Amino acid sequence: MAQGSNFVDYVKVCCRSGHGGAGSAHLHRDKFTAKGGPDGGDGGRGGHIILKGSTQHWTLLHLKFRKHIIAESGEPGGSALRSGATGKDEILEVPLGTVAKNAETGEVLFEITEDGETKILTAGGRGGLGNWHFKSSTQQTPRFAQPGMPGKEEWVILELKVLADVGLVGFPNAGKSTLLSVVSAAKPEIADYPFTTLVPNLGIVSYRDNKSFVMADIPGIIEGASEGKGLGHRFLRHIERNSVLLFMVPADTDRTIEEEYDILLNELTAYNPELLDKPKLLAITKSDMLDEELEEEMELQVPKGIPHVFISSVTGKNIQQLKDLIWKEINK
């Protein structure tokens, strides 16, 4: 299994909460009482399915193979006002930044953002009331009780937006995976054709003095991704959370650096204009092919007002300068 495919950011699960237990319609009887009043207890509520935020999880991989999540039903009420036991809740631990959605309507239910935070995903059925609740001056021996409410069964989508300090933005084969494999321990699949990276690869990049930051290779943008073309939306979603965007343009591009950068920028703008507020850096990759003269020529094509650096992941050229640039931006 490739390292990339371990990065699960999307699971669809069927949740079935517990049914509520029935209330009891018991009438009190003992050897001294032939016709006692109602003493039926309430049924227990059915188990909820609950999401709980956990900093121990980084992905949704542990839920990938659990298609059905079923909580226990509540127990029925007993005599002598004994309530039935509550059905056991199913608690699913999820990484912070997990968004729960209704699979049918796509409606966002909630988002888990803090460690230990719990939210009910699918509520269990209410337990039925025992017959003693229905006692009144006119009806002293009610012989009925409420049935428990049924649990719910629904399909839910859990999505995780990748939390990274730096998101790599560039066309397929702009050298993003290669850079990530050089600066971090991530082992992305690398090949020279579009759509190599189909899942975001995360890498921890170590910096001076034992500091580190997280870099995410967001799968290649293609023109038209913002309209949902190609693998557009699911990937652009990852970019929303990154604090710095590192644009990557290869030195061997057929267009000018500025044209390539503008196209990438347009894709992001069309998807979510707020992304333009994020700090942006530019790396011109594969620049081991350039001699000094060419590099000076290309320097003139670089868009104004964006910090940039010519790098080569293969020879290691300017990689440390790039890290310095990123570190400075992250900690502004």
C-alpha positions in Angstrom: 0.0 0.0 0.0 1.5 3.3 -1.0 2.1 5.9 1.7 -0.1 8.3 -0.2 -3.1 6.0 0.0 -2.9 6.0 3.8 -3.9 9.6 3.8 -7.7 9.1 4.2 -9.6 12.4 4.2 -13.0 11.1 3.3 -15.2 8.3 4.7 -18.8 7.5 4.3 -20.4 5.5 7.1 -23.9 4.1 7.8 -24.9 5.1 11.4 -27.6 3.3 13.3 -28.4 4.6 16.7 -30.1 2.4 19.4 -33.9 2.1 19.8 -35.3 3.4 23.0 -36.6 0.8 25.5 -40.3 0.5 26.1 -41.9 1.8 29.2 -43.4 -0.8 31.6 -47.2 -1.0 32.2 -46.7 -3.0 35.4 -49.2 -2.7 38.3 -47.9 -3.0 41.8 -48.7 -6.4 43.3 -47.4 -8.2 46.4 -48.8 -10.5 49.0 -50.5 -7.7 50.8 -51.7 -5.8 47.8 -54.1 -7.3 45.3 -54.8 -4.1 43.4 -51.8 -1.7 43.7 -51.3 1.4 41.5 -49.1 1.6 38.4 -45.4 1.2 39.1 -43.9 0.6 35.6 -40.5 2.2 35.1 -39.3 4.1 32.0 -37.4 2.5 29.2 -33.7 3.4 28.7 -32.8 5.6 25.8 -31.1 4.1 22.8 -27.3 4.6 22.4 -26.1 7.7 20.5 -23.4 7.7 17.9 -20.9 10.4 19.1 -17.9 12.0 17.5 -15.1 12.9 19.8 -12.1 15.1 18.8 -8.7 13.5 19.4 -5.2 14.9 18.8 -4.0 11.2 18.6 -5.5 10.8 15.2 -4.3 12.6 12.1 -6.4 10.8 9.5 -9.7 9.0 9.1 -7.9 5.8 8.2 -9.2 3.9 11.3 -12.8 4.4 10.1 -12.1 3.5 6.5 -13.2 -0.1 6.9 -16.0 0.4 9.3 -19.0 0.8 7.0 -21.7 0.3 9.6 -21.6 1.8 13.1 -24.3 0.5 15.3 -25.2 1.6 18.9 -27.0 -0.5 21.4 -30.7 -0.2 22.1 -32.1 0.8 25.5 -33.5 -1.8 27.9 -37.3 -1.8 28.7 -38.5 -0.4 32.0 -39.2 -2.8 34.9 -41.6 -3.0 37.9 -41.2 -1.0 41.1 -40.3 2.1 39.0 -37.1 0.6 37.8 -35.8 2.3 34.7 -34.3 0.3 31.8 -30.6 0.7 31.2 -29.4 3.2 28.6 -28.0 1.7 25.4 -24.2 2.0 25.2 -23.1 4.9 23.1 -20.7 4.3 20.1 -17.9 6.9 20.4 -15.8 7.5 17.3 -12.6 9.4 17.8 -11.7 11.7 14.9 -8.9 14.1 14.1 -9.5 17.8 14.7 -10.9 19.5 11.6 -13.3 16.7 10.8 -16.5 17.9 9.3 -19.7 15.8 9.5 -22.2 16.0 6.7 -25.5 14.4 5.8 -24.7 12.1 2.9 -28.1 12.5 1.2 -28.4 16.3 1.3 -24.7 17.3 1.7 -25.8 19.5 4.6 -22.9 20.2 7.1 -23.9 19.1 10.5 -21.0 20.3 12.6 -17.2 20.4 12.7 -15.0 19.0 15.5 -12.2 21.5 16.3 -11.0 20.8 19.8 -9.4 17.9 21.6 -12.0 16.0 23.7 -14.9 17.9 22.2 -17.9 15.6 21.7 -21.0 16.0 19.5 -23.9 13.7 18.8 -23.8 12.5 15.2 -26.9 10.2 15.3 -29.1 10.5 18.4 -30.5 7.3 20.0 -34.3 6.8 20.4 -36.0 8.1 23.5 -37.1 5.6 26.1 -40.8 5.1 26.6 -42.5 6.4 29.7 -43.7 3.9 32.3 -47.4 3.8 33.2 -47.0 5.6 36.5 -46.6 8.8 34.5 -50.1 8.5 33.2 -51.8 8.2 36.6 -54.4 10.8 37.2 -57.4 11.4 39.5 -59.8 10.0 36.9 -57.5 7.2 35.7 -55.9 5.6 38.7 -54.6 2.3 37.0 -53.4 3.1 33.5 -52.6 -0.3 31.9 -50.6 1.2 29.1 -47.1 2.7 28.7 -45.2 4.4 26.0 -43.2 2.3 23.5 -39.6 3.4 23.0 -38.8 5.7 20.0 -36.9 3.9 17.2 -33.3 4.8 16.6 -32.2 6.5 13.4 -30.4 5.0 10.5 -28.5 7.4 8.2 -25.5 7.7 5.9 -23.0 10.3 7.0 -19.9 11.6 5.4 -16.9 12.6 7.5 -14.3 14.8 5.8 -11.0 15.9 7.1 -9.4 19.1 5.8 -5.6 18.7 6.0 -4.0 21.0 8.6 -0.7 22.0 7.2 1.5 25.1 7.6 2.4 25.2 3.9 0.4 24.0 1.0 2.2 23.3 -2.3 0.2 24.7 -5.2 1.2 23.9 -8.8 0.3 22.0 -11.9 0.9 18.3 -12.0 4.6 17.5 -12.3 5.7 20.9 -11.1 8.0 19.0 -8.8 5.9 19.2 -5.7 6.2 15.5 -4.7 9.9 15.6 -5.3 10.4 18.7 -3.1 8.4 17.0 -0.3 10.4 13.8 -0.6 13.6 15.9 -0.3 12.7 18.1 2.6 10.7 15.6 4.7 10.3 11.9 5.5 7.2 11.6 3.3 7.6 9.1 0.5 5.2 10.3 -2.1 4.8 8.4 -5.3 6.7 10.3 -7.9 6.2 10.0 -11.7 6.3 12.4 -14.5 2.7 12.5 -15.6 -0.3 14.5 -14.6 -2.3 13.4 -11.6 0.4 11.4 -10.0 -0.6 12.6 -6.5 -4.2 11.7 -6.0 -4.2 12.2 -2.2 -2.5 14.9 -0.3 0.9 13.8 1.0 1.8 15.4 4.3 5.4 15.8 5.3 7.0 17.1 8.5 9.9 19.3 7.5 12.6 19.7 10.1 14.1 23.2 10.5 16.9 24.7 12.4 17.1 24.1 16.2 14.7 21.1 16.2 11.8 23.2 15.0 9.5 21.8 12.3 6.5 22.6 10.1 4.0 20.6 8.2 4.0 20.7 4.4 1.2 19.3 2.3 1.6 18.4 -1.3 -1.9 19.2 -2.5 -2.7 17.2 -5.6 -2.2 18.9 -8.9 -4.5 21.7 -9.9 -5.5 21.6 -13.5 -7.1 24.4 -15.4 -10.8 24.2 -14.6 -10.4 22.5 -11.2 -12.5 25.1 -9.6 -15.5 24.1 -11.8 -15.1 20.6 -10.3 -13.2 19.4 -13.4 -10.8 16.6 -12.9 -10.3 16.0 -9.3 -10.8 19.6 -8.5 -13.0 20.2 -5.5 -11.9 17.6 -3.1 -8.4 18.8 -3.4 -8.9 22.5 -3.4 -10.6 22.0 -0.1 -7.3 21.1 1.4 -5.8 24.4 0.6 -8.4 26.3 2.7 -6.6 25.3 5.8 -3.0 26.0 5.0 -1.4 29.2 6.5 1.1 29.7 3.6 0.7 28.8 0.0 3.9 27.9 -1.9 3.4 28.3 -5.6 5.6 26.0 -7.7 6.4 26.7 -11.3 8.9 24.6 -13.2 11.7 26.4 -15.0 10.9 24.3 -18.1 7.3 25.6 -18.4 6.1 26.4 -21.9 4.5 29.6 -20.6 6.2 32.4 -18.8 6.5 32.1 -15.1 4.0 34.9 -14.6 1.4 33.3 -16.9 1.7 30.0 -15.1 1.4 31.7 -11.7 -1.6 33.7 -12.9 -3.4 30.6 -14.0 -2.8 28.9 -10.7 -4.0 32.1 -8.9 -7.2 32.2 -11.0 -8.1 28.6 -10.2 -7.8 29.4 -6.5 -9.7 32.7 -6.8 -12.5 31.0 -8.7 -12.7 28.4 -6.0 -12.5 30.7 -2.9 -11.5 34.3 -3.2 -10.5 34.3 0.5 -7.5 32.2 -0.4 -5.9 35.3 -1.9 -5.5 36.7 1.6 -3.0 34.0 2.5 0.7 34.7 2.4 2.1 33.5 -0.9 5.6 32.4 -1.9 6.9 31.3 -5.3 9.5 28.6 -6.0 10.8 28.2 -9.5 11.6 24.4 -9.6 13.9 22.3 -11.7 16.3 25.3 -11.9 19.4 23.0 -12.0 18.8 23.2 -15.8 19.4 26.9 -15.8 22.8 28.6 -16.2 23.3 32.0 -14.6 22.4 33.9 -17.8 19.1 32.1 -18.2 18.3 32.5 -14.5 18.8 36.3 -14.8 16.5 36.3 -17.8 13.8 34.4 -16.0 14.2 36.7 -13.0 12.6 39.4 -15.1 9.5 37.2 -15.7 8.8 36.7 -12.0 5.6 38.4 -10.9 6.2 41.5 -8.8 5.6 41.6 -5.0 5.9 37.9 -4.2 9.0 36.5 -2.4 10.6 33.9 -4.7 13.5 31.6 -4.9 15.0 29.4 -7.7 15.4 25.8 -6.4 16.3 22.4 -7.4 15.2 19.4 -5.4 17.6 17.2 -7.3 20.8 19.1 -6.5 19.5 20.7 -3.3 20.0 24.1 -4.7 18.6 26.9 -2.4 16.5 24.4 -0.4 17.7 25.9 2.8 16.8 29.4 1.6 13.4 28.1 0.7 12.9 26.8 4.3 14.1 30.1 5.7 11.6 31.9 3.5 8.7 29.6 4.6 9.7 29.8 8.3 9.7 33.6 8.1 6.2 33.6 6.6 4.7 31.1 8.9 5.9 33.0 12.0 4.9 36.5 10.8 
